[in-house]
Amino acid sequence: MTEHLPGLVRRRAGLRALGAVACFFLGHRPQAAAAAEPAGDLRALVRRHKAAVLPVGTYSPTDSPRFGFRGSGFVVAGEGGAHSRLLATNFHVLPDGAEDSASVRMAVWVGGGETPPWRLARVVAADRFRDLAVLELEGPALAGLVLAADDTVQEGQAIALMGFPIGSVLGYSVVTHRGIVSSITAAALPAANARQLDPRAVSRLREGNFQLLQLDATAYPGNSGGPVFDVESGHVVGVLSSGLVKAGRESALSSPTGITYAVPVAPLRALMRQR
């Protein structure tokens, strides 16, 4: 005898519901779509950013090794996030005369299976005062990092910094540290009297003071020139400087602190327009 249609539909719906409950308790859950990476996921940012952070040094065919590590740098993305051959670093990472001498050959370690694992580069813009330099790499353009809009960084903002602490001693693997912007402060502090002014401080006060990002993340030799980025957006907010800037800021101290400083991206963007 044919079963009444509404009753059949109800029974089948009940069986499907019982099957779903059984699957839940037995561990056979329906497969969900892959979740998108949430904003501020540092693991995702590190995966995306580390290929654009590169060791910077010099090249000499007669040296051993031929690549001499000097600091960190990062590829700056072009318009609309396009690939680029421009790399930002610190001025103090450059050897003497690198910005105007053909005898000093700059190089960037790109690895990634390239032979040789470095590319030659030339200095296209430099700012000794703010400890910034821009290099142009030979060869194809690379994926870069996007600079944050000027004056968007705030005190208390969560950041991460990337680079190559201790350089080749630890190998050319990108290292990430995280922290916050603990203060936005002046590069040169006012002195109580003239005896406390050294030549570097006098120069800064004469040429015009500028702002620094003071960070609570620890940086090491070799980190200089690496990017400091906002962990929410992933955009670069500063260029780490543990050389000239730190020395000038802490010149009155007998023992250096563990504080790290970075130059905001506004002067870097201005420098890139000058090339």
C-alpha positions in Angstrom: 0.0 0.0 0.0 1.3 3.4 -0.9 2.3 5.6 2.1 0.7 9.0 2.5 3.1 11.6 1.1 3.2 14.2 4.0 4.1 11.4 6.5 6.9 10.1 4.2 8.4 13.6 4.0 8.3 14.0 7.8 9.9 10.6 8.3 12.7 11.3 5.9 13.4 14.7 7.4 13.6 13.0 10.8 16.1 10.4 9.5 18.2 13.2 8.1 18.2 15.0 11.5 19.1 11.8 13.3 22.0 11.3 10.9 23.3 14.7 11.5 23.3 14.2 15.2 25.1 10.8 14.8 27.7 12.4 12.6 28.3 15.1 15.2 28.9 12.6 18.1 31.0 10.3 15.9 33.2 13.2 14.9 32.1 13.3 11.2 31.3 17.0 10.9 30.4 18.6 7.6 33.5 20.3 6.0 33.4 24.1 6.4 34.9 26.5 4.0 38.5 27.7 4.9 38.3 30.8 7.2 39.8 34.0 6.0 42.9 35.2 7.9 41.8 37.7 10.4 43.2 41.2 10.5 46.1 41.5 12.9 47.1 37.8 12.5 50.9 38.2 13.0 51.6 34.7 11.6 49.9 35.7 8.3 51.8 39.0 8.2 55.1 37.3 8.8 54.4 34.8 6.0 53.5 37.7 3.6 56.2 40.1 4.6 59.4 38.1 5.1 60.2 37.7 1.4 60.5 41.5 1.1 62.9 41.9 4.0 66.5 41.4 2.8 70.1 41.5 4.0 72.0 44.6 2.7 75.8 44.7 2.3 78.7 45.1 -0.1 80.0 43.0 -2.9 83.7 42.5 -3.8 84.9 39.6 -6.1 88.2 39.5 -4.2 86.7 39.2 -0.7 85.8 36.0 1.1 82.9 35.9 1.5 82.2 38.1 -1.5 79.0 39.4 0.2 79.7 41.5 3.3 76.6 41.9 5.5 76.0 45.4 6.9 72.3 45.6 7.9 68.7 45.0 6.9 66.4 46.6 4.3 63.0 46.1 2.7 61.5 46.4 -0.8 59.1 49.3 -0.9 55.9 48.5 -3.0 55.2 50.6 -6.0 51.9 52.4 -6.9 49.0 50.2 -6.0 51.2 47.6 -4.3 53.1 46.9 -7.5 56.4 45.0 -7.5 59.4 47.3 -7.2 63.2 47.4 -7.4 63.5 50.1 -4.7 64.8 49.1 -1.2 64.8 51.2 1.9 67.5 51.0 4.6 69.5 53.2 7.0 72.2 55.6 5.9 74.6 54.2 8.5 74.3 50.8 6.9 76.1 52.2 3.8 79.9 52.1 3.9 81.7 55.4 3.5 81.4 56.9 0.1 78.7 54.5 -1.1 76.4 57.2 -2.2 78.8 58.9 -4.6 81.6 56.4 -5.3 81.7 53.8 -8.1 84.4 51.9 -6.2 81.9 50.8 -3.5 79.5 48.2 -4.8 76.3 47.7 -2.8 74.5 44.3 -2.9 71.3 42.8 -1.5 71.1 39.1 -0.6 67.9 37.7 -2.3 68.5 34.0 -1.9 65.4 32.1 -3.1 67.4 29.8 -5.4 68.9 32.7 -7.4 72.5 32.2 -8.6 74.4 34.1 -7.3 72.2 34.6 -4.2 72.8 38.4 -4.2 72.0 41.3 -6.6 74.0 44.4 -7.1 72.4 47.7 -6.1 73.1 51.4 -6.3 72.3 54.2 -4.0 69.6 56.5 -5.6 68.8 58.7 -2.6 70.3 59.3 0.8 69.6 61.4 3.9 72.4 61.3 6.5 70.5 63.6 8.8 67.5 61.2 9.2 69.6 58.1 8.7 67.7 56.9 5.6 68.9 55.6 2.2 67.1 54.2 -0.9 68.8 51.6 -3.1 67.8 50.4 -6.6 68.3 46.7 -7.2 69.4 45.2 -10.5 67.2 42.5 -12.1 63.5 41.9 -12.0 61.2 43.8 -9.6 60.2 42.1 -6.3 57.1 42.1 -4.1 57.3 44.9 -1.6 55.8 46.3 1.5 53.2 49.1 1.5 54.0 52.3 3.4 51.4 53.6 5.9 49.9 57.0 5.3 51.9 59.8 7.0 51.0 60.7 10.6 48.8 57.6 11.1 50.9 56.0 13.8 49.8 56.4 17.4 51.4 55.9 20.8 50.3 52.5 22.2 49.9 51.0 18.7 50.9 47.4 18.3 53.9 46.9 16.0 56.3 44.3 14.8 59.8 44.7 13.4 61.7 42.4 11.1 65.4 42.0 10.2 68.5 40.1 10.5 70.0 40.4 14.1 73.7 39.6 14.3 73.6 39.2 10.5 75.4 36.1 9.0 76.2 34.8 12.5 72.6 33.6 12.9 72.1 33.0 9.1 70.1 35.0 6.7 66.7 34.1 8.2 64.2 36.8 8.9 63.6 37.3 12.6 60.4 39.1 14.0 60.0 40.9 17.3 56.8 42.6 18.5 56.0 45.4 20.8 54.2 48.8 20.8 55.0 52.4 19.9 55.8 53.6 23.5 56.3 57.2 22.5 56.6 59.6 19.6 59.5 61.9 20.5 62.0 64.4 19.2 65.3 63.1 17.8 67.4 65.7 19.6 66.6 66.5 23.2 67.0 70.1 24.6 70.2 70.4 26.7 70.3 72.0 30.2 73.4 73.9 29.2 75.8 74.3 26.3 78.4 71.8 27.7 75.9 69.0 27.2 75.5 69.7 23.4 77.7 67.4 21.2 78.2 68.2 17.5 75.5 65.8 16.4 72.9 67.4 18.6 73.9 70.9 17.5 73.6 69.8 13.8 70.1 68.4 14.5 68.9 71.5 16.2 70.3 73.7 13.5 68.9 71.7 10.6 65.5 71.2 12.2 64.5 68.5 14.6 62.3 65.6 13.6 60.2 63.0 15.2 61.1 59.4 16.1 59.1 56.4 17.1 60.3 55.0 20.4 59.6 51.3 20.6 59.6 48.8 23.5 60.7 46.0 21.2 64.4 45.0 21.5 66.6 45.4 18.4 70.1 44.0 17.9 73.0 44.9 15.6 72.0 43.8 12.1 68.3 44.9 12.6 69.1 48.4 11.4 67.2 49.4 8.2 64.4 46.8 8.7 60.7 47.6 8.6 58.5 48.4 11.6 54.9 47.6 10.6 51.4 47.9 12.1 50.2 44.5 13.1 46.6 45.3 12.1 47.1 46.7 8.6 50.5 45.2 7.8 51.6 48.6 6.5 55.1 49.9 7.3 55.1 52.8 9.8 58.8 53.2 10.3 62.4 52.2 9.5 64.3 50.8 12.4 67.5 52.7 13.3 69.7 51.4 16.1 72.8 53.3 14.9 73.0 57.0 14.3 69.6 57.9 15.8 70.1 55.8 19.0 73.6 57.2 19.5 72.4 60.7 19.2 69.4 60.3 21.4 71.3 58.5 24.2 74.6 60.4 23.9 74.3 61.7 27.5 73.9 58.2 29.0 76.9 56.3 30.3 75.1 53.0 29.6 72.9 52.5 26.5 69.3 51.5 27.2 67.3 48.7 25.6 65.0 51.2 23.9 64.7 51.0 20.1 64.0 53.8 17.8 62.6 54.1 14.3 62.3 56.8 11.7 58.7 57.4 10.6 57.8 56.8 6.9 57.0 60.4 6.1 60.7 61.4 5.5 61.3 58.1 3.7 58.4 58.9 1.3 59.8 62.4 0.8 63.3 61.0 0.1 61.9 58.5 -2.5 60.3 61.4 -4.4 63.8 63.1 -4.7 65.5 60.3 -6.6 
